[in-house]
Amino acid sequence: MFRGGQKVLIVACEDDPRAVGKTGRVLDEVPPGPLTEGRWTVDRISIWIAPVLCHTHELRALD
């Protein structure tokens, strides 16, 4: 599980493949639910990439 503000590495991203290999921060304060289909919201990836939704297996914690 991840926590809000945690820095993560995006190892895969079905939502936006441009985010793969980049780092970002998890926005969600609680585990994702049905609204996001179980995906985490990751932001602060790049000025050119909007926040993305990623499954748990697509992310790796960095801190």
Biopython code that builds the backbone (N, CA, C, O; Angstrom):
import numpy as np
from Bio.PDB.StructureBuilder import StructureBuilder

atoms = [
    (1, "MET", "N", (0.830, -1.181, 0.000)),
    (1, "MET", "CA", (0.000, 0.000, 0.000)),
    (1, "MET", "C", (0.881, 1.253, 0.000)),
    (1, "MET", "O", (2.020, 1.248, 0.466)),
    (2, "PHE", "N", (0.318, 2.291, -0.527)),
    (2, "PHE", "CA", (1.016, 3.568, -0.586)),
    (2, "PHE", "C", (0.299, 4.570, 0.300)),
    (2, "PHE", "O", (-0.834, 4.334, 0.718)),
    (3, "ARG", "N", (0.951, 5.681, 0.588)),
    (3, "ARG", "CA", (0.335, 6.736, 1.393)),
    (3, "ARG", "C", (0.420, 8.065, 0.627)),
    (3, "ARG", "O", (1.271, 8.227, -0.247)),
    (4, "GLY", "N", (-0.435, 8.979, 0.950)),
    (4, "GLY", "CA", (-0.442, 10.284, 0.288)),
    (4, "GLY", "C", (0.898, 10.983, 0.417)),
    (4, "GLY", "O", (1.463, 11.046, 1.509)),
    (5, "GLY", "N", (1.412, 11.508, -0.684)),
    (5, "GLY", "CA", (2.677, 12.220, -0.681)),
    (5, "GLY", "C", (3.895, 11.333, -0.883)),
    (5, "GLY", "O", (5.009, 11.838, -1.026)),
    (6, "GLN", "N", (3.703, 10.033, -0.895)),
    (6, "GLN", "CA", (4.823, 9.113, -1.046)),
    (6, "GLN", "C", (5.385, 9.190, -2.462)),
    (6, "GLN", "O", (4.629, 9.226, -3.432)),
    (7, "LYS", "N", (6.709, 9.214, -2.577)),
    (7, "LYS", "CA", (7.370, 9.247, -3.877)),
    (7, "LYS", "C", (7.425, 7.836, -4.442)),
    (7, "LYS", "O", (7.798, 6.893, -3.744)),
    (8, "VAL", "N", (7.048, 7.694, -5.718)),
    (8, "VAL", "CA", (7.009, 6.387, -6.365)),
    (8, "VAL", "C", (7.658, 6.443, -7.749)),
    (8, "VAL", "O", (7.706, 7.493, -8.389)),
    (9, "LEU", "N", (8.150, 5.298, -8.187)),
    (9, "LEU", "CA", (8.655, 5.117, -9.547)),
    (9, "LEU", "C", (7.556, 4.435, -10.337)),
    (9, "LEU", "O", (6.977, 3.449, -9.882)),
    (10, "ILE", "N", (7.272, 4.954, -11.507)),
    (10, "ILE", "CA", (6.239, 4.364, -12.362)),
    (10, "ILE", "C", (6.931, 3.361, -13.292)),
    (10, "ILE", "O", (7.655, 3.754, -14.207)),
    (11, "VAL", "N", (6.706, 2.072, -13.053)),
    (11, "VAL", "CA", (7.355, 1.028, -13.850)),
    (11, "VAL", "C", (6.514, 0.606, -15.054)),
    (11, "VAL", "O", (7.024, 0.005, -16.000)),
    (12, "ALA", "N", (5.223, 0.925, -15.009)),
    (12, "ALA", "CA", (4.296, 0.680, -16.122)),
    (12, "ALA", "C", (3.129, 1.620, -15.893)),
    (12, "ALA", "O", (2.855, 2.007, -14.757)),
    (13, "CYS", "N", (2.439, 1.992, -16.963)),
    (13, "CYS", "CA", (1.286, 2.875, -16.797)),
    (13, "CYS", "C", (0.346, 2.705, -17.976)),
    (13, "CYS", "O", (0.602, 3.197, -19.075)),
    (14, "GLU", "N", (-0.727, 2.012, -17.729)),
    (14, "GLU", "CA", (-1.736, 1.787, -18.752)),
    (14, "GLU", "C", (-2.411, 3.105, -19.150)),
    (14, "GLU", "O", (-2.812, 3.281, -20.301)),
    (15, "ASP", "N", (-2.531, 4.022, -18.195)),
    (15, "ASP", "CA", (-3.204, 5.306, -18.416)),
    (15, "ASP", "C", (-2.424, 6.225, -19.367)),
    (15, "ASP", "O", (-3.019, 6.846, -20.247)),
    (16, "ASP", "N", (-1.100, 6.315, -19.196)),
    (16, "ASP", "CA", (-0.253, 7.168, -20.042)),
    (16, "ASP", "C", (1.156, 6.576, -20.109)),
    (16, "ASP", "O", (1.942, 6.772, -19.182)),
    (17, "PRO", "N", (1.491, 5.861, -21.177)),
    (17, "PRO", "CA", (2.795, 5.214, -21.303)),
    (17, "PRO", "C", (3.983, 6.177, -21.221)),
    (17, "PRO", "O", (5.100, 5.740, -20.945)),
    (18, "ARG", "N", (3.769, 7.470, -21.451)),
    (18, "ARG", "CA", (4.873, 8.443, -21.340)),
    (18, "ARG", "C", (5.393, 8.567, -19.912)),
    (18, "ARG", "O", (6.510, 9.041, -19.704)),
    (19, "ALA", "N", (4.607, 8.151, -18.934)),
    (19, "ALA", "CA", (4.994, 8.263, -17.534)),
    (19, "ALA", "C", (5.949, 7.153, -17.082)),
    (19, "ALA", "O", (6.563, 7.270, -16.022)),
    (20, "VAL", "N", (6.081, 6.099, -17.854)),
    (20, "VAL", "CA", (6.936, 4.963, -17.481)),
    (20, "VAL", "C", (8.389, 5.419, -17.317)),
    (20, "VAL", "O", (8.942, 6.112, -18.172)),
    (21, "GLY", "N", (8.992, 5.010, -16.191)),
    (21, "GLY", "CA", (10.382, 5.349, -15.907)),
    (21, "GLY", "C", (10.543, 6.666, -15.162)),
    (21, "GLY", "O", (11.656, 7.033, -14.786)),
    (22, "LYS", "N", (9.456, 7.371, -14.947)),
    (22, "LYS", "CA", (9.514, 8.652, -14.242)),
    (22, "LYS", "C", (9.050, 8.470, -12.801)),
    (22, "LYS", "O", (8.455, 7.451, -12.453)),
    (23, "THR", "N", (9.327, 9.462, -11.976)),
    (23, "THR", "CA", (8.876, 9.429, -10.591)),
    (23, "THR", "C", (7.753, 10.439, -10.401)),
    (23, "THR", "O", (7.617, 11.395, -11.163)),
    (24, "GLY", "N", (6.961, 10.206, -9.376)),
    (24, "GLY", "CA", (5.863, 11.103, -9.037)),
    (24, "GLY", "C", (5.472, 10.901, -7.591)),
    (24, "GLY", "O", (6.108, 10.138, -6.864)),
    (25, "ARG", "N", (4.427, 11.584, -7.181)),
    (25, "ARG", "CA", (3.936, 11.472, -5.803)),
    (25, "ARG", "C", (2.484, 11.019, -5.803)),
    (25, "ARG", "O", (1.674, 11.477, -6.609)),
    (26, "VAL", "N", (2.169, 10.109, -4.885)),
    (26, "VAL", "CA", (0.806, 9.600, -4.742)),
    (26, "VAL", "C", (-0.065, 10.699, -4.130)),
    (26, "VAL", "O", (0.309, 11.299, -3.123)),
    (27, "LEU", "N", (-1.209, 10.958, -4.729)),
    (27, "LEU", "CA", (-2.137, 11.972, -4.220)),
    (27, "LEU", "C", (-3.140, 11.396, -3.235)),
    (27, "LEU", "O", (-3.595, 12.103, -2.337)),
    (28, "ASP", "N", (-3.490, 10.137, -3.384)),
    (28, "ASP", "CA", (-4.548, 9.521, -2.571)),
    (28, "ASP", "C", (-4.150, 9.395, -1.103)),
    (28, "ASP", "O", (-3.054, 8.939, -0.780)),
    (29, "GLU", "N", (-5.062, 9.807, -0.221)),
    (29, "GLU", "CA", (-4.847, 9.674, 1.219)),
    (29, "GLU", "C", (-5.406, 8.349, 1.746)),
    (29, "GLU", "O", (-5.074, 7.916, 2.850)),
    (30, "VAL", "N", (-6.257, 7.717, 0.942)),
    (30, "VAL", "CA", (-6.867, 6.436, 1.316)),
    (30, "VAL", "C", (-6.693, 5.469, 0.144)),
    (30, "VAL", "O", (-6.475, 5.916, -0.983)),
    (31, "PRO", "N", (-6.782, 4.165, 0.376)),
    (31, "PRO", "CA", (-6.663, 3.206, -0.730)),
    (31, "PRO", "C", (-7.702, 3.496, -1.822)),
    (31, "PRO", "O", (-8.825, 3.902, -1.521)),
    (32, "PRO", "N", (-7.327, 3.288, -3.078)),
    (32, "PRO", "CA", (-8.257, 3.573, -4.176)),
    (32, "PRO", "C", (-9.478, 2.662, -4.149)),
    (32, "PRO", "O", (-9.424, 1.528, -3.672)),
    (33, "GLY", "N", (-10.567, 3.184, -4.667)),
    (33, "GLY", "CA", (-11.824, 2.435, -4.654)),
    (33, "GLY", "C", (-12.403, 2.259, -6.047)),
    (33, "GLY", "O", (-11.683, 2.342, -7.042)),
    (34, "PRO", "N", (-13.704, 2.017, -6.115)),
    (34, "PRO", "CA", (-14.357, 1.731, -7.391)),
    (34, "PRO", "C", (-14.355, 2.909, -8.373)),
    (34, "PRO", "O", (-14.378, 2.693, -9.585)),
    (35, "LEU", "N", (-14.328, 4.146, -7.872)),
    (35, "LEU", "CA", (-14.343, 5.309, -8.751)),
    (35, "LEU", "C", (-13.138, 5.318, -9.689)),
    (35, "LEU", "O", (-13.266, 5.669, -10.862)),
    (36, "THR", "N", (-11.966, 4.931, -9.173)),
    (36, "THR", "CA", (-10.750, 4.892, -9.994)),
    (36, "THR", "C", (-10.406, 3.477, -10.440)),
    (36, "THR", "O", (-9.325, 3.227, -10.972)),
    (37, "GLU", "N", (-11.337, 2.557, -10.216)),
    (37, "GLU", "CA", (-11.141, 1.153, -10.583)),
    (37, "GLU", "C", (-9.900, 0.559, -9.904)),
    (37, "GLU", "O", (-9.178, -0.242, -10.498)),
    (38, "GLY", "N", (-9.666, 0.966, -8.651)),
    (38, "GLY", "CA", (-8.562, 0.425, -7.870)),
    (38, "GLY", "C", (-7.197, 0.985, -8.220)),
    (38, "GLY", "O", (-6.177, 0.406, -7.846)),
    (39, "ARG", "N", (-7.162, 2.100, -8.930)),
    (39, "ARG", "CA", (-5.887, 2.694, -9.344)),
    (39, "ARG", "C", (-5.524, 3.893, -8.472)),
    (39, "ARG", "O", (-6.400, 4.617, -7.999)),
    (40, "TRP", "N", (-4.223, 4.091, -8.267)),
    (40, "TRP", "CA", (-3.696, 5.207, -7.497)),
    (40, "TRP", "C", (-3.516, 6.422, -8.406)),
    (40, "TRP", "O", (-3.162, 6.280, -9.577)),
    (41, "THR", "N", (-3.758, 7.603, -7.870)),
    (41, "THR", "CA", (-3.528, 8.844, -8.609)),
    (41, "THR", "C", (-2.100, 9.305, -8.319)),
    (41, "THR", "O", (-1.730, 9.506, -7.162)),
    (42, "VAL", "N", (-1.304, 9.470, -9.373)),
    (42, "VAL", "CA", (0.094, 9.897, -9.230)),
    (42, "VAL", "C", (0.267, 11.227, -9.955)),
    (42, "VAL", "O", (-0.110, 11.368, -11.118)),
    (43, "ASP", "N", (0.844, 12.202, -9.246)),
    (43, "ASP", "CA", (1.029, 13.553, -9.770)),
    (43, "ASP", "C", (2.500, 13.950, -9.664)),
    (43, "ASP", "O", (3.324, 13.181, -9.168)),
    (44, "ARG", "N", (2.822, 15.154, -10.133)),
    (44, "ARG", "CA", (4.183, 15.708, -10.117)),
    (44, "ARG", "C", (5.149, 14.835, -10.910)),
    (44, "ARG", "O", (6.278, 14.587, -10.486)),
    (45, "ILE", "N", (4.691, 14.382, -12.052)),
    (45, "ILE", "CA", (5.506, 13.523, -12.909)),
    (45, "ILE", "C", (6.362, 14.375, -13.827)),
    (45, "ILE", "O", (7.577, 14.196, -13.919)),
    (46, "SER", "N", (5.712, 15.293, -14.497)),
    (46, "SER", "CA", (6.388, 16.158, -15.471)),
    (46, "SER", "C", (5.464, 17.320, -15.792)),
    (46, "SER", "O", (4.246, 17.220, -15.638)),
    (47, "ILE", "N", (6.038, 18.399, -16.229)),
    (47, "ILE", "CA", (5.215, 19.543, -16.635)),
    (47, "ILE", "C", (4.341, 19.176, -17.834)),
    (47, "ILE", "O", (3.284, 19.773, -18.037)),
    (48, "TRP", "N", (4.774, 18.208, -18.619)),
    (48, "TRP", "CA", (4.050, 17.804, -19.833)),
    (48, "TRP", "C", (3.097, 16.641, -19.623)),
    (48, "TRP", "O", (2.335, 16.298, -20.527)),
    (49, "ILE", "N", (3.127, 16.018, -18.422)),
    (49, "ILE", "CA", (2.279, 14.850, -18.162)),
    (49, "ILE", "C", (1.336, 15.164, -17.001)),
    (49, "ILE", "O", (1.777, 15.460, -15.890)),
    (50, "ALA", "N", (0.050, 15.094, -17.272)),
    (50, "ALA", "CA", (-0.972, 15.333, -16.242)),
    (50, "ALA", "C", (-0.967, 14.174, -15.237)),
    (50, "ALA", "O", (-0.359, 13.137, -15.502)),
    (51, "PRO", "N", (-1.632, 14.335, -14.096)),
    (51, "PRO", "CA", (-1.728, 13.218, -13.151)),
    (51, "PRO", "C", (-2.276, 11.969, -13.854)),
    (51, "PRO", "O", (-3.151, 12.057, -14.715)),
    (52, "VAL", "N", (-1.745, 10.815, -13.468)),
    (52, "VAL", "CA", (-2.150, 9.551, -14.080)),
    (52, "VAL", "C", (-2.715, 8.608, -13.025)),
    (52, "VAL", "O", (-2.476, 8.773, -11.829)),
    (53, "LEU", "N", (-3.469, 7.618, -13.492)),
    (53, "LEU", "CA", (-4.001, 6.571, -12.626)),
    (53, "LEU", "C", (-3.211, 5.292, -12.892)),
    (53, "LEU", "O", (-3.110, 4.845, -14.035)),
    (54, "CYS", "N", (-2.651, 4.704, -11.831)),
    (54, "CYS", "CA", (-1.819, 3.502, -11.974)),
    (54, "CYS", "C", (-2.263, 2.428, -10.990)),
    (54, "CYS", "O", (-2.629, 2.722, -9.852)),
    (55, "HIS", "N", (-2.225, 1.192, -11.441)),
    (55, "HIS", "CA", (-2.487, 0.050, -10.565)),
    (55, "HIS", "C", (-1.295, -0.131, -9.626)),
    (55, "HIS", "O", (-0.189, 0.320, -9.922)),
    (56, "THR", "N", (-1.527, -0.785, -8.506)),
    (56, "THR", "CA", (-0.481, -1.019, -7.511)),
    (56, "THR", "C", (0.740, -1.703, -8.122)),
    (56, "THR", "O", (1.872, -1.341, -7.799)),
    (57, "HIS", "N", (0.528, -2.687, -9.000)),
    (57, "HIS", "CA", (1.653, -3.419, -9.581)),
    (57, "HIS", "C", (2.460, -2.572, -10.576)),
    (57, "HIS", "O", (3.533, -2.993, -11.008)),
    (58, "GLU", "N", (1.964, -1.402, -10.939)),
    (58, "GLU", "CA", (2.668, -0.523, -11.868)),
    (58, "GLU", "C", (3.568, 0.486, -11.158)),
    (58, "GLU", "O", (4.264, 1.265, -11.810)),
    (59, "LEU", "N", (3.557, 0.476, -9.819)),
    (59, "LEU", "CA", (4.309, 1.447, -9.028)),
    (59, "LEU", "C", (5.298, 0.775, -8.088)),
    (59, "LEU", "O", (5.068, -0.346, -7.633)),
    (60, "ARG", "N", (6.397, 1.459, -7.798)),
    (60, "ARG", "CA", (7.388, 1.008, -6.817)),
    (60, "ARG", "C", (7.681, 2.166, -5.879)),
    (60, "ARG", "O", (7.966, 3.275, -6.331)),
    (61, "ALA", "N", (7.612, 1.917, -4.571)),
    (61, "ALA", "CA", (7.875, 2.953, -3.575)),
    (61, "ALA", "C", (9.349, 3.331, -3.578)),
    (61, "ALA", "O", (10.216, 2.465, -3.693)),
    (62, "LEU", "N", (9.636, 4.628, -3.453)),
    (62, "LEU", "CA", (11.015, 5.095, -3.393)),
    (62, "LEU", "C", (11.382, 5.605, -2.008)),
    (62, "LEU", "O", (12.564, 5.785, -1.715)),
    (63, "ASP", "N", (10.405, 5.837, -1.161)),
    (63, "ASP", "CA", (10.704, 6.257, 0.216)),
    (63, "ASP", "C", (9.783, 5.601, 1.207)),
    (63, "ASP", "O", (9.895, 5.843, 2.409)),
]
sb = StructureBuilder()
sb.init_structure("model")
sb.init_model(0)
sb.init_chain("A")
sb.init_seg("    ")
for serial, (resi, resn, name, xyz) in enumerate(atoms, 1):
    if name == "N":
        sb.init_residue(resn, " ", resi, " ")
    sb.init_atom(name, np.array(xyz, "f"), 0.0, 1.0, " ", f" {name:<3s}", serial, name[0])
structure = sb.get_structure()
